[in-house]
Amino acid sequence: MILLDLILILLTGGLLAWITGKWSSILPRIISFIAIAIDLLLTLSIFLKQEGFGHTAWLINYRTNWIPSFGISLHLALDGLSLLLLLLTFFLGLLSVLISWKEIRERVGFFHFNILWILAGIAGVFLSMDLFLFYFFWELMLVPMYFLIGIWGHENRTYASYKFFLYTQASGLLMFLSILALYFIHGRNTGIFTFDYQELLGTSMSAPIAFLLMLGFLAAFLVKLPIVPLHNWLPDAHTEAPTAGSVILAGLMLKTGAYGLLRFVIPLFPEASVRFAPAGMILGVIGILYGAKLAFAQTDLKRLVAYTSVSHMGFVMLGVFAFNTIAYQGVVMQIIAHAISTGALFILVGQLQERIHTRDLNLMGGLWKQTPVMGAMGLIFAMASLGLPGLANFVAEFLILTGTFRANILMTCLASIGLVAATIYSLRIVQKVFLGKEATVWKMKDLSIREKIVCGSLVIVVFWLGLFPQPVINTAKPSVIKTLNSIEQVSINQNTNPIP
């Protein structure tokens, strides 16, 4: 029951943090740190022992009845993909607690309650193998993040929290309608009404119905990624959220959309996915180029970093619909690399705003003299964001473009322009913030020991993923092959050559 324990530890820790927050502002921070650290250590132990589980796709599989009369079960399962995403979730969750240690001073207990319950929802999404349970955790993420933005956000936090809630709730309801339709179609075909993922795989339905149901799932996942033109909520939510909220949004919540594409859309609707692939790749390229253009146009540093997520997630969309092993390995790497590099940039923005109380690029410049350590960290994370060889994002984008080249040369060439655009907006961050002339004379301190630990750990991960990506690729490989098998079966059934 270790998978259930991972979620229960976070839920229980959140309640304890909220209760103890009435008497102390320190206890909720300590409880949150310990709860997430326990989950991180448990998940890390599974990662280090994964070879002992054999070479099957599922490392751990736990199932018990929940509401059997409706075919709802408590079915949690762990494979290489979800294992990597859980490690990412707990690692960034731990850093989110550390960066909020001094930033959050009001309603500390409730703040950490929301942090832990968001992480519990995200962990549940990555583990759920029952579609009703999956939707339950999908919605569980939403409400605590709404409070996080609406209570501890910046100037326009109310507007941003409403916008975030409406976009994600509306798209989530469309997915729920598709889940219900799939439930009843499977029940009509087999006489067994169930929400179990394994049972619903291969459900027989007409091509138009399958395409329609796939669009319901896509609505939820593409809003979360986000993909143009469904991205409009993202810059406002990122800009107004507290630093921890931005890190969780960019590093984890966006990745639930990418996970949904790999875990649910492709396996449940393989034929419809093949039909949608050309449009999916076009949407990915539009996201890459349009997101980069908007990033370059920003004068608010936090908003600039937010738009880079739109561009980077376009690579994920492109790779998912390339339908080959190399591209999918790149997608997994991009999910992790973007979470680390962009999460690190949001942390730096939060550290800057805490010191100079502005995010306006026109008021910055020449800060390297006063904060050389922060400047060096900013340079490393900016280089990672633009895809410098030796750093994590380079491996991810190289694999995606290599895999996509085998599927669509034109889309690959257009997407490659995004790498040039990423270089421009990333270097602009370094130039406008840390180099050049001082637009305003600021008196500020360099990073504290706590901040150096946070940023230093992110630097280590960025270099490790860039220089030694093979452990990640090997861990995700069984999941990648399992996802591609459904597409290859479609190709065989249509009497065509299997997709490479």
N, C-alpha and C positions, 0 to 999 in steps of 0.2 A: 504493500500500500504506500510505497514511498512517493508515488506520483500524487496521490491524494494528500499526503502529508505536506508536500511542497506548497500546496495551495492553502491548506488549513493553517500552517504556520504563519503565513502572511495575513490571513483573515483574523486570526487570533491576536497576532501582534498589533494589527491595526486597532482592534477594540481596546487592547491594553494601553496603547499609546493615547487614545482619545480619553480614556478614563483617568489615567495618571496625569494628563495634561491639566487637569483641574487644580492640581497641587504643585506641579513642578514643570518647568520648561525644559529641563535637562532629561528627565526620565523618558519622554516620548522619543527623543532623538536616540537615546541609548537603546531603547526597545526596538526601534525601527532598524537600527544598525545591526543589532544581534539577530533579529528575525531574518533579514535579507542575507546576512553572512552565513547563517546556518543553511539556508537554501542553496547559496552559492557553493558551499563546501560539499553538500550532498550531491549536487549536480556535477561538480568537478570530479568527485569520486567515481561517478558513473562514467564520465568521459574517459578517465584514466583506466577504467576496467572494462571498457566496451568490447575489447577483443575477447574477453571471457564469456560474452553473451552469444558468441558464434557469429556467423555471417548472415543471419536472417535480417530482413528489413526492420522488424520490430524488436527493439532491445528489451522493452518492458511492456506488458499488456495487462491492464487491470479492468475487470468488468463486474458489475453487480447490478441487480435490478433497482430501479428508482421508482418509476410509475409504470409497472408492467402492463396495466390495463390499456395504456396508450402507446405501448412499445417504446417507452423512454427508459434508458439505462444510464448508469453512471459508468461510462466507458472512457477510460483514459489510456493512452498509449504513447510510447516514446520511441522514436527512431532517430537516425542521425541528424536529420534536418531539425526536428523539434528539440533535440539535445543541444545543438549549437545555439538555437534561438533562446533556450532557457538560460544557458550560460551568459549570453548577451544581456538578457533581461535582468538577471540578478547582479551582474557586474555594473551595468549602468544604474540600476536601482541603488546599489551601495554608494556609488559616486553622487547620486542625486541627494542622498541623505547628508553626505559630507559637505556638498556645496551649499546646502540650505542651513548648515549648522548655525551660522550667524545672520544669514540674510532674513530668515523668517523669525519674527519676534512676537507676533500676535497670533493667538489661537493655535499655538504650536501643536497641541495634542490632536486637534482636528486636522491640521495640515498633514501630519504623519499618518493619521488614519486614512486619509485620501490617497497618499502616496502608496501605502501598502495594499490598499484595495484595488488600485489601478494595476499594480504589479500582479496581484492575484488574478484579476480578470485577464491580463495578457498571458500569464502562465496557463490559465485554463483554456484560452483560445489555442495555444500551441499544443495542448495535450488532448483536447476533446475529440473523441471518435464517435460521438453521438451528436447528430445535427441540432437537436433541441438543446442539449447541453452546451454545444458550441455557441448557439445564439444567446443563451443565457449569459455566458461569459463575455460575449461580444458586447452586450448591453451593459454588463457590469463595469466595463472599462469606461463607459461614457459618462455616467453621473459623477464619479469622483473627479474626473478631469474637468467637467463643467464647474464644479465647486473650486477646483484649484485655480482655474483662470478667473472665475467670477469674484473670488474673495481676495486672493493674493496677487492678482495681476496688476497691470499698470493703468494708465489713464483711461483708456477705452475698454476696460476689461469686461464690462457688462455687455456691450455690443459684440465683442469677440466671442464671449462664452455662449451667447444666444445663437450666433451664427454657426459656431462649431456644433452645438447641440442639434440645430435644425438640419444641417447637412448630413451629419452622421446618423441621426435618428431616422430621417426620411429614407435614406438609402438602406439602412438596416432593416426597415420594415419591408422594403421590396425584396430583400433577401429572404426574410421570414416567409413571405408569400410563396416564394419559389420552393422553400423547404417544405412547406405544407403541401404544395402541389406534388412534389416528388414523393412525399409520404403517401398521399392518396393514390397516385398512379401505381406505385409499387404494390400497395395493398390490393388494388383492383386486379393487378396482373397475377399476383401470387397468393392472395388471401392472407398474407402476413403484413400487418401494419406495424412498421418499425421506423425509428429515426436512426438506426445504427448505420454508420458510414460504410462498413464492409458489406452489409446486406444491400445497401442502395446502389453500390457500384454495379454498373452494367444493367440498370433498370431499362426495360424496353419501352420506347416511346417514339412517336413520329418525329421527323427532323424539325418541323416548325415548332412543335411543343418544346423539344430539347433546346432549341435556340432561344426561345422565349424565357425558359427557366434559367438558362445560363446568363441571360441579360440581367435577371434579378440578382444573381450572385455577383456579377460584374459591377453592378451599381454600387454595392456596398464596398467591394474591394478597391475599385478605381477611385472612389471618393477618399478612401483612407490612404491610398498610395501617396499623393493624389495625382491624377492624370488630367491634363488640360482637356476639356474646359471645366472639369469638376474640382478644380484646385482652389477656388476663390476663398474658401474658409481658412486655408492654411496660413497665409502671411499674417492675417489679423490675429489668429490664435497664437502663433509663435511670438509675434511682436508684443502682445499684451500679457502672455503667460509669465509667471516667475521662472527663474533659470531652471529649476528642477523640472517644471512643467514642459519647458521647451526641449530639454534633453530627452524626457520620456516620450514626448510627441514625435520628435525627429528620429530618435534612436530606436523606439519600440513600437509605438502605435502605428506609424506608417508601415512598419514591417509586417503587421498583421494583414495588411492588404496584399503584400507580396506573397506571404505565406498562404493566404486564401486562394490565390491564383494557382499555386503549385499543388496544394493539397486537395482542393475541392473542384475548381473550375475545370482543369484539364482532365483529372481522372473521372469525374462524374459525367462530363459532357465532352468526350473526346472528338466526336464528329463535328459538333457545333463549334468547338474550339478551332478545329482546322479551317472551318468556313470563316470564322472571325479573324483568323491570323493576319491576313493582309491589313485589315483595318486596325488591328491591335498594334502592328509594327508601325503603321503610319502615326497612330496616336503617341506611341513611344518616341518617335523622332520629333514630332511637334513639341512634346514635353521637354525633350532635351534642348532644343534650340530656343523655344519661347521662354522657358524657365531661365536659361542663361542670359537671354536678352533683358528680361525683367530684373535679374539679379544685378546686372551691370548698371541699370538705370537708377538704382536705389541710393538714397543718401542716408537712410536709417540703417545702421550696421546690422541690427538684428533682423530687419526685414530683408536685407541683402542675403544673409545666411539662409533665411527661410526659403527664398526663391531658388537657392542652389539645390534644395531638396527636390523641388519640382523637376529640375534638370537631371539630377542623379537618378531619381526614380523612373525617369523616362528610359534609362538604360535597362532597368529591371523589366519594364514592360516589353521592350524590344527583345530582350533575351528570352523571356518566357515564351513568346510566340515564334521563336526561331526553331523550337522543337529539336534540339540536339544536345548531346551530353556536354560538349564544351561550353555552349551558351548557358546551360543550366548550372554548371559549376561556377561560371562567372556570375550568375544571378545570386547564388548563395554567398559568394565572396562579396558582391556589391551590397547585399543586405547588411552584412557585418561591417564592412569597411566604411560604408556611409554612416552607419550608426555611430562608429567610433570617431571619425573625423569631423562630422557635422555636429555631433554632440559636444565634442571638444571645443569647436568654434563658439557654440552657444555658451559654454562655460566661460570662455574668455570674454565674450560680450558681457555676461553677467558680472564678471570681475571688474571690467572697465566701468560699467554703469554704476557699480557700487562705489567706485572711487571718484568718478568725475560727474556722475548724475546726468549723463547725456549719452545718446547713441548716434548723434549727428556726426557724420564723417567730416563735414565741413568745419567742425570745431576741434577736430583732432589733428594729429601730425606731430612727428618728432618725439613720440613717447618712448622710443627705444632708449634714449639717454637716461631716463629716470627708471625705466623698468626693463632692463636687459633680459632678465629671465622670462618675463611675460612676452617680450618681443621674440625671443628665440622659440618659445612654444608656439606663438602665433604663426611664425614662419613655417615651422614644421607642419602644423595642421593645414595651413593654406597650401603648402606643397602637396600634402596628401590629397586635398580636395581637387587639385588640378590633375592628379594622376602621375606624379613624379615616379619614375622607376625606382624600385627599392622600397616603396611604401604601399600600403594595402590597396588603395583605390586603383593603382596601375594594374595590378594582377587581375582585379575584378573586371575593369573595363577592357583590358586586352582580351580576356577570355570571352567576354560577351561579343565583342566585335569580331573576333576570330570565328566564333560559332555562328554569328549572324551572317557573316560573309558567305557561308556555305548555303544559307537559306535565301538570302536576298542581297545582292551586291549593291544595288542602288540605295537601299535603306542604310546599309553599313557605311557607305560613303557620306551620306548626309549626316548620320550620327557622329561620324568622325569630326565633323566641323564643331560639334559640341565640346570636344577636347580643347580646341583652340579657344573657344569662348570661355571655357572653364579656366584656362590659363590667364585670360584677360581679367576676369572678375576676381580671381584669387590673388593675383599680383596687385590689383587695385586695393584690396583689403590691407595688404602689407604696406603699400605705399602711403595710403591715406591715413592709416592709424599710427604706424610706428616709424616711418621714414619721412623725408621732406621737412618742410619748415613747420614750426609750431604755430598753428592758427590761434591757439589760446594757450596761455601759460598756466599749466596745471601743476599742483603740488600733490604728488601721489607716491605711495609706497609700492615696492615690487611685491611679488607673490609671497604669501606667508607659507609657513611649513606645511600647513594643511592643504593649501592650494597647490603647492609644489608636488605633494604626494598624489593629489588627484590628477593633475596634468601630466606628471611623470609616468603614472601608470598607463595613461592613454597613449603617450609617446611610445612606451615599450610595446604595447599591443599593435600600434600602427606599423612599427618596424618589424615585429615578429610576423605579422600577417603578410607583410610585403616580401620578407626574405624567406620565410618558411611556411608557405600556404598549404603544403601537402597534407598535414594532419586534418585541416578543415575540409579539404577536397575529399580525402579518404573517408572521413566521417559521414559526409553528405552523399557519397556515391551510391550506396544502396537505395536511398530515397529518390535520387535523381533517376536511376535506372527504372525504379518502380513506376514513377510518373510517366516516363517516356514509353514504357511498355504499352500503355493504353493507346497512345498515338500511333505506335508502330502497328498495333492490331487493326486500327482504322485503315492504314495504308494497305495492309494485307487483304482486308475485306474488300477494299475498292480495287483490288488487282493492280496496285501500283507498287513501285519500289519502296521499301521501308524508308522512312525519313532518317537521314544519317545522324 
